[in-house]
Amino acid sequence: MTDSPANSSSIWTKLKEALKGTEVDYTKISLKKAIFLLAVPMILELVMESTFAVVDIYFVSKLGPSAVAAVGLTETYLFLLYSIAMGLSVGVTAIVARRIGEKKKEEAGKVAGQSIVLSLLASLPFAIAGIFYSKELLQLMGADEWVLNEGYHYTQWMLGGNMVIMLIFVINAIFRGAGDAAIAMRVLWISNTINIVLDPLLILGWGPISAMGVEGAAIATNIGRGVGVLIQLYALYKGGKHIQMRMAQLYWDTKVVLNIIKTSLGGIGQMIIAMTSWIFLMRILADIGSEAVAASTTVIRAMMFTLMPAWGLSNAAATMVGQNLGSGDPNRAEKSVWMIGFYNMIYLIFVSILYYTFNEEIMRFFTDDETVISIGAEWVRILSYSYFVYGWWMVSVQAFNGAGDTRTPTLINVVFFWLIQIPLSYWLAIKLDWQHSGVFWAVFISETLVGIFTLWLFKKGSWKTTQL
């Protein structure tokens, strides 16, 4: 049965509304429409982010496994930065969404201003470490000679310029929490389009532009993110459909700051636990060889490409939960999570089929190194076995976070990532000598278990009574 012209017109109208941005109250309109209006720009926002990640590693891979390893080892430290940025984003989204749901737009604007100040302060230690101690940081991760002599410039640029990464995460979280997801989408599209255009020019060189190698990838990222932040600040000051920040709100407000920190600590904790777990896994893989690190780095980028739409849907769950709890309707909040979780599961089942069928072809798109292809294809295949469970984990975690209950996911991450994933990876890879396969199977086991457990905990409903 095909859609009638009226239905098709309605879908197209809603699509244009989602892309343009709307002033509708997400706590009052139908659940399907609310999810659609929020999820479409959030998905497209992160699709562009993942597209850039794939393009970036595609051009870096032309420089060889050591260049890819330089990116991968630097990202182990960037993961710590991301964990703080994403953790702050979790808290900011939850508080802004709650205030918007309570119809307190002035207070939402104040939260926005204070979160920007916090982001700037949090970025300083990473900038200092990256500019002055990049070689030492890479050496600590077991980098090879080429990375220590040449690849460290990438680390200097990425960590030294981390302020723009921090701000682009947090300010987009402000827009998402308020329901201005279309603005967040446009910012990342512009930012990453600049990245994609500059990548081949700066990495490989063209005409009068000299090839900068892996350092060029970092410079392109800093330029693209920097432009994005300027656009964000302008949009926030000018005012979106649901939130506006005035310059007067940039002063230090201890009460608001402490509430952001309190709510964000759990988010930061859960991200740090997950990210540091990955650092330990990369350290194990570094002992196995640069090819294992290169393959894993490439697979992560491919995973990002397919996971970002799923994270977009999950982010919609956080906004829906926060705003509906703010308006006093926890049952509507719960219904939105189940609906989004079902959509996520269907999407990731489709991805799993592609992963299982075309795992080797996916790796050949990025590299012609047969060892890297073999290792990466194995991981892609293992991922396909229960990818859809991971989708339910993403949505249920974002439900907790959107409610402001960031403590529960943090404790879950401690158990499943630190107490299960890391020891199991070491035991399988090193003690049983499964090499890289041991790490991949440990990730599969731990992340399947965490998905099932988190969904079960969500069903119990304690998140509905969280106070912000």
C-alpha positions as CSV (number, residue, x, y, z in Angstrom):
1,M,0.0,0.0,0.0
2,T,1.5,3.3,-1.1
3,D,1.3,6.7,0.7
4,S,-1.5,9.0,-0.6
5,P,-0.4,12.3,-2.0
6,A,-1.7,14.0,1.2
7,N,0.4,11.7,3.4
8,S,3.5,12.3,1.2
9,S,2.9,16.0,1.4
10,S,2.5,15.8,5.2
11,I,5.8,13.9,5.5
12,W,7.6,16.5,3.3
13,T,6.1,19.3,5.3
14,K,7.3,17.8,8.6
15,L,10.7,17.1,7.1
16,K,11.1,20.8,6.0
17,E,9.9,21.8,9.5
18,A,12.5,19.6,11.1
19,L,15.3,20.9,9.0
20,K,14.3,24.6,9.4
21,G,13.6,24.4,13.1
22,T,10.2,24.9,14.8
23,E,8.8,26.6,17.9
24,V,6.4,23.7,18.7
25,D,6.1,22.5,22.3
26,Y,7.5,18.9,22.2
27,T,5.6,18.0,25.4
28,K,2.2,18.7,23.7
29,I,2.3,17.4,20.1
30,S,2.0,13.7,19.2
31,L,5.0,11.5,20.2
32,K,5.7,10.4,16.6
33,K,5.8,14.0,15.4
34,A,7.9,15.2,18.3
35,I,10.4,12.4,17.8
36,F,10.6,13.0,14.1
37,L,11.1,16.8,14.5
38,L,13.9,16.2,17.0
39,A,15.5,13.1,15.5
40,V,15.9,14.1,11.9
41,P,18.3,17.1,12.5
42,M,20.0,15.1,15.3
43,I,20.6,12.2,12.9
44,L,21.8,14.4,10.1
45,E,24.0,16.3,12.5
46,L,25.9,13.2,13.5
47,V,25.8,11.7,10.0
48,M,27.9,14.6,8.9
49,E,30.2,14.1,11.9
50,S,30.7,10.5,11.1
51,T,31.2,11.3,7.4
52,F,34.0,13.6,8.3
53,A,35.6,10.9,10.5
54,V,35.5,8.4,7.6
55,V,36.9,11.0,5.1
56,D,39.6,12.0,7.6
57,I,40.9,8.4,8.1
58,Y,40.6,7.7,4.4
59,F,43.1,10.4,3.5
60,V,45.4,9.7,6.5
61,S,45.5,6.0,5.6
62,K,47.1,7.0,2.3
63,L,50.2,7.9,4.4
64,G,50.6,4.4,5.8
65,P,49.8,2.4,9.0
66,S,52.1,4.5,11.2
67,A,50.2,7.7,10.3
68,V,46.9,6.0,11.1
69,A,48.5,4.7,14.4
70,A,49.5,8.4,15.2
71,V,45.8,9.3,14.9
72,G,44.7,6.3,16.9
73,L,47.1,6.9,19.7
74,T,46.3,10.6,19.9
75,E,42.6,9.7,20.0
76,T,43.2,7.7,23.2
77,Y,43.9,11.1,24.9
78,L,41.2,12.9,22.9
79,F,38.8,10.3,24.3
80,L,39.5,11.7,27.7
81,L,38.7,15.2,26.3
82,Y,35.6,13.8,24.6
83,S,34.5,12.2,27.9
84,I,34.6,15.6,29.7
85,A,33.0,17.4,26.7
86,M,30.3,14.7,26.4
87,G,29.8,14.5,30.1
88,L,29.3,18.2,30.4
89,S,26.9,17.9,27.4
90,V,24.9,15.3,29.2
91,G,24.4,17.5,32.2
92,V,23.8,20.6,30.1
93,T,21.2,18.9,27.9
94,A,19.4,17.5,30.9
95,I,19.2,20.8,32.8
96,V,18.3,22.9,29.7
97,A,15.6,20.4,28.7
98,R,14.2,20.4,32.2
99,R,14.0,24.2,32.3
100,I,12.5,24.4,28.9
101,G,9.9,21.8,29.9
102,E,9.2,23.9,33.0
103,K,8.8,27.0,30.7
104,K,11.7,28.8,32.4
105,K,13.6,30.1,29.3
106,E,15.5,32.8,31.2
107,E,17.1,30.1,33.5
108,A,17.8,27.9,30.5
109,G,19.8,30.8,29.0
110,K,21.7,31.3,32.2
111,V,22.7,27.6,32.2
112,A,24.0,28.1,28.6
113,G,26.3,30.9,29.6
114,Q,27.7,29.1,32.6
115,S,28.3,25.9,30.6
116,I,30.5,27.9,28.1
117,V,32.6,29.2,31.0
118,L,33.1,25.7,32.4
119,S,34.0,24.4,28.9
120,L,36.8,27.0,28.5
121,L,38.2,26.1,32.0
122,A,38.1,22.4,31.3
123,S,40.0,22.7,28.0
124,L,43.1,24.4,29.5
125,P,44.9,21.3,31.0
126,F,44.6,19.4,27.7
127,A,46.0,22.4,25.7
128,I,49.0,22.7,28.0
129,A,49.7,18.9,27.9
130,G,49.4,18.7,24.1
131,I,51.5,21.7,23.3
132,F,54.4,20.9,25.6
133,Y,54.3,17.1,26.2
134,S,53.0,15.5,23.0
135,K,56.0,13.3,22.5
136,E,55.9,12.0,26.0
137,L,52.3,11.3,25.8
138,L,52.7,9.2,22.6
139,Q,55.7,7.4,24.1
140,L,53.6,6.4,27.1
141,M,51.2,4.7,24.7
142,G,54.0,2.7,23.0
143,A,54.2,4.7,19.8
144,D,56.8,3.6,17.2
145,E,59.7,5.7,16.0
146,W,57.9,7.4,13.1
147,V,55.1,8.5,15.3
148,L,57.5,10.0,17.9
149,N,59.5,11.8,15.3
150,E,56.8,12.9,12.8
151,G,53.3,12.1,14.1
152,Y,53.6,14.1,17.3
153,H,52.7,17.3,15.4
154,Y,49.2,15.9,15.0
155,T,48.9,15.4,18.7
156,Q,50.1,19.0,19.3
157,W,47.5,20.5,17.1
158,M,44.6,18.3,18.3
159,L,45.2,18.7,22.0
160,G,46.6,22.2,21.8
161,G,43.4,23.4,19.9
162,N,41.0,21.3,21.9
163,M,39.0,24.4,23.1
164,V,37.0,24.4,19.8
165,I,36.2,20.7,20.2
166,M,35.0,21.2,23.8
167,L,32.8,24.2,22.8
168,I,31.3,22.6,19.7
169,F,30.1,19.7,21.8
170,V,28.7,21.7,24.7
171,I,27.0,24.5,22.8
172,N,25.3,22.0,20.5
173,A,24.1,20.2,23.6
174,I,22.5,23.4,24.7
175,F,20.6,23.7,21.4
176,R,19.6,20.0,21.6
177,G,18.3,20.3,25.1
178,A,16.3,23.3,24.2
179,G,14.8,21.6,21.2
180,D,16.8,23.7,18.6
181,A,18.3,20.6,17.1
182,A,18.2,22.2,13.6
183,I,20.8,24.8,14.6
184,A,23.1,22.1,16.0
185,M,22.7,20.2,12.7
186,R,23.6,23.2,10.6
187,V,26.7,24.0,12.7
188,L,28.2,20.6,12.2
189,W,27.3,20.5,8.6
190,I,29.2,23.7,7.9
191,S,32.1,22.8,10.2
192,N,32.6,19.4,8.8
193,T,32.2,20.5,5.2
194,I,35.1,22.8,5.8
195,N,37.1,19.9,7.3
196,I,36.3,17.6,4.4
197,V,37.4,20.2,1.8
198,L,40.6,21.0,3.7
199,D,41.6,17.4,4.5
200,P,43.0,16.4,1.0
201,L,44.4,19.9,0.4
202,L,46.4,20.0,3.7
203,I,47.2,16.3,4.0
204,L,48.3,15.5,0.5
205,G,48.9,19.0,-0.9
206,W,47.7,20.6,-4.1
207,G,49.2,23.2,-6.3
208,P,50.9,25.9,-4.2
209,I,49.7,24.2,-1.0
210,S,52.5,21.9,0.3
211,A,51.6,18.5,1.7
212,M,51.6,18.5,5.5
213,G,50.9,14.9,6.0
214,V,49.1,13.8,9.2
215,E,49.6,17.3,10.7
216,G,47.4,18.7,7.9
217,A,44.5,16.6,9.2
218,A,44.7,18.2,12.6
219,I,45.0,21.7,11.2
220,A,41.9,21.1,9.0
221,T,39.9,19.9,12.1
222,N,40.9,23.0,14.1
223,I,39.9,25.4,11.3
224,G,36.5,23.6,10.7
225,R,35.7,23.4,14.4
226,G,36.7,27.0,15.0
227,V,34.3,28.3,12.3
228,G,31.6,26.1,13.8
229,V,32.1,27.6,17.3
230,L,31.8,31.2,15.9
231,I,28.5,30.3,14.2
232,Q,27.2,28.7,17.4
233,L,28.0,31.7,19.5
234,Y,26.3,34.0,17.0
235,A,23.2,31.8,16.9
236,L,23.1,31.5,20.7
237,Y,23.4,35.3,21.1
238,K,20.9,36.0,18.4
239,G,18.5,33.5,19.8
240,G,17.1,30.2,18.5
241,K,13.5,29.0,18.4
242,H,13.6,28.0,22.1
243,I,16.6,29.5,23.8
244,Q,18.7,32.7,23.8
245,M,21.8,33.6,25.8
246,R,22.5,37.2,26.6
247,M,26.1,38.5,27.3
248,A,25.0,39.4,30.8
249,Q,24.5,35.7,31.5
250,L,28.2,35.0,31.0
251,Y,29.1,36.1,34.6
252,W,30.0,33.5,37.1
253,D,27.0,32.2,39.0
254,T,28.1,29.7,41.6
255,K,24.7,28.1,42.2
256,V,24.1,27.4,38.5
257,V,27.7,26.2,38.0
258,L,27.5,23.8,40.9
259,N,24.2,22.4,39.6
260,I,25.8,21.9,36.2
261,I,28.9,20.2,37.7
262,K,26.7,18.0,40.0
263,T,24.6,16.8,37.1
264,S,27.5,16.5,34.7
265,L,29.8,14.6,37.1
266,G,28.0,11.3,36.5
267,G,28.0,12.0,32.7
268,I,31.7,12.8,32.8
269,G,32.3,9.7,34.9
270,Q,30.5,7.3,32.6
271,M,32.3,8.7,29.6
272,I,35.8,8.6,31.3
273,I,35.2,5.0,32.3
274,A,34.2,4.0,28.8
275,M,37.0,6.0,27.2
276,T,39.7,4.9,29.5
277,S,38.6,1.4,29.0
278,W,39.3,2.0,25.3
279,I,42.7,3.4,26.2
280,F,43.6,0.1,27.9
281,L,42.4,-1.8,24.9
282,M,44.5,0.3,22.6
283,R,47.5,-0.3,24.9
284,I,47.0,-4.0,24.6
285,L,46.7,-3.8,20.8
286,A,49.8,-1.6,20.6
287,D,51.8,-4.5,22.2
288,I,50.4,-6.8,19.5
289,G,51.5,-4.5,16.7
290,S,50.9,-1.3,14.7
291,E,48.7,-3.2,12.2
292,A,46.3,-4.1,15.0
293,V,46.1,-0.4,16.2
294,A,45.6,0.8,12.6
295,A,42.9,-1.8,12.0
296,S,41.1,-0.9,15.2
297,T,41.3,2.8,14.5
298,T,39.9,2.3,11.0
299,V,37.0,0.1,12.4
300,I,36.2,2.7,15.0
301,R,35.8,5.3,12.3
302,A,33.6,2.9,10.3
303,M,31.5,2.2,13.4
304,M,31.1,5.9,14.0
305,F,29.7,6.3,10.5
306,T,26.9,3.7,11.3
307,L,26.5,4.6,15.0
308,M,26.0,8.3,14.6
309,P,22.4,8.0,13.2
310,A,21.7,5.8,16.2
311,W,23.2,8.3,18.6
312,G,21.1,10.9,16.9
313,L,17.9,9.0,17.8
314,S,19.3,8.4,21.3
315,N,19.9,12.2,21.7
316,A,16.2,12.7,20.8
317,A,15.3,10.4,23.7
318,A,17.3,12.6,26.2
319,T,15.5,15.7,25.1
320,M,12.1,14.1,25.2
321,V,12.7,12.6,28.6
322,G,14.1,15.9,30.0
323,Q,11.3,18.1,28.7
324,N,8.4,15.7,29.5
325,L,9.7,15.2,33.1
326,G,9.9,19.0,33.3
327,S,6.3,19.3,32.2
328,G,5.2,16.7,34.8
329,D,4.5,13.8,32.4
330,P,6.8,10.8,33.2
331,N,4.6,8.3,31.3
332,R,5.0,10.2,28.1
333,A,8.7,10.3,28.7
334,E,8.8,6.5,29.0
335,K,6.7,5.9,25.9
336,S,9.0,8.1,23.9
337,V,12.0,5.9,24.9
338,W,10.4,2.7,23.9
339,M,9.4,4.1,20.6
340,I,12.9,5.5,19.9
341,G,14.5,2.2,21.1
342,F,12.4,0.2,18.6
343,Y,13.4,2.5,15.7
344,N,17.0,2.2,16.7
345,M,16.9,-1.6,16.9
346,I,15.4,-1.9,13.4
347,Y,18.1,0.4,12.0
348,L,21.0,-1.5,13.6
349,I,19.7,-4.9,12.6
350,F,20.1,-3.6,9.0
351,V,23.6,-2.3,9.7
352,S,24.5,-5.7,11.2
353,I,23.5,-7.5,8.0
354,L,25.8,-5.1,6.1
355,Y,28.6,-5.7,8.5
356,Y,28.4,-9.4,8.3
357,T,28.1,-9.5,4.5
358,F,30.6,-6.9,3.5
359,N,33.2,-6.8,6.4
360,E,36.2,-7.2,4.1
361,E,34.9,-4.7,1.5
362,I,34.4,-2.1,4.2
363,M,38.1,-2.4,5.2
364,R,39.3,-2.3,1.6
365,F,37.7,1.0,1.2
366,F,40.2,2.5,3.7
367,T,43.4,0.5,3.1
368,D,45.2,-2.0,0.8
369,D,47.3,-3.4,3.6
370,E,46.2,-7.1,3.7
371,T,47.1,-7.5,7.4
372,V,45.1,-4.5,8.4
373,I,42.2,-5.6,6.2
374,S,42.2,-9.1,7.8
375,I,42.3,-7.9,11.4
376,G,39.6,-5.2,10.8
377,A,37.3,-7.4,8.8
378,E,37.3,-9.9,11.7
379,W,36.2,-7.2,14.2
380,V,33.5,-5.9,11.8
381,R,32.1,-9.4,11.5
382,I,32.1,-9.9,15.3
383,L,30.3,-6.6,15.8
384,S,27.5,-7.7,13.5
385,Y,26.4,-10.5,15.9
386,S,24.7,-8.2,18.5
387,Y,24.9,-4.6,17.2
388,F,21.1,-4.1,17.8
389,V,21.6,-4.8,21.5
390,Y,24.0,-1.9,21.6
391,G,21.3,0.3,20.1
392,W,19.0,-0.4,23.1
393,W,21.8,0.4,25.4
394,M,22.4,3.8,23.8
395,V,18.7,4.8,24.1
396,S,18.2,3.6,27.6
397,V,21.4,5.3,28.8
398,Q,20.3,8.6,27.2
399,A,17.0,8.2,29.0
400,F,18.8,8.1,32.3
401,N,20.9,11.0,31.3
402,G,18.0,13.1,30.0
403,A,16.3,12.6,33.3
404,G,19.4,13.8,35.1
405,D,20.2,10.4,36.7
406,T,23.8,10.3,35.4
407,R,24.9,8.2,38.5
408,T,23.3,5.0,37.4
409,P,25.0,4.7,34.0
410,T,28.3,5.6,35.6
411,L,28.0,2.6,38.0
412,I,27.0,0.4,35.2
413,N,30.1,1.4,33.2
414,V,32.4,0.7,36.1
415,V,31.2,-2.9,36.3
416,F,30.9,-3.7,32.6
417,F,33.9,-1.7,31.2
418,W,36.4,-1.7,34.0
419,L,35.6,-4.9,35.9
420,I,34.7,-7.0,32.9
421,Q,35.9,-5.6,29.6
422,I,39.5,-4.7,30.5
423,P,40.4,-7.9,32.5
424,L,38.7,-10.1,29.9
425,S,40.5,-8.4,27.0
426,Y,43.9,-8.9,28.7
427,W,43.1,-12.5,29.6
428,L,41.9,-13.5,26.2
429,A,44.5,-11.5,24.2
430,I,47.6,-12.0,26.3
431,K,47.2,-14.9,28.6
432,L,45.3,-17.2,26.2
433,D,47.3,-15.6,23.3
434,W,44.3,-14.9,21.1
435,Q,46.0,-11.7,20.2
436,H,43.7,-9.0,18.6
437,S,40.8,-11.5,18.5
438,G,40.8,-11.7,22.2
439,V,40.2,-8.0,22.5
440,F,37.4,-8.1,19.9
441,W,35.6,-10.9,21.6
442,A,35.9,-9.3,25.0
443,V,34.3,-6.1,23.6
444,F,31.5,-8.2,22.1
445,I,30.8,-10.0,25.4
446,S,30.9,-7.0,27.7
447,E,28.9,-4.6,25.5
448,T,26.2,-7.2,24.8
449,L,25.8,-7.7,28.6
450,V,25.8,-4.0,29.4
451,G,23.0,-3.4,26.8
452,I,20.7,-6.1,28.2
453,F,21.3,-5.0,31.9
454,T,20.8,-1.3,31.2
455,L,17.5,-1.9,29.4
456,W,16.3,-4.1,32.3
457,L,17.2,-1.3,34.8
458,F,15.4,1.3,32.7
459,K,12.2,-0.8,32.9
460,K,12.3,-0.5,36.7
461,G,11.5,3.3,36.4
462,S,13.6,4.9,39.2
463,W,14.8,7.6,36.8
464,K,11.3,9.1,36.7
465,T,11.8,10.6,40.2
466,T,15.2,12.4,39.6
467,Q,15.2,16.0,40.8
468,L,17.2,18.8,39.0
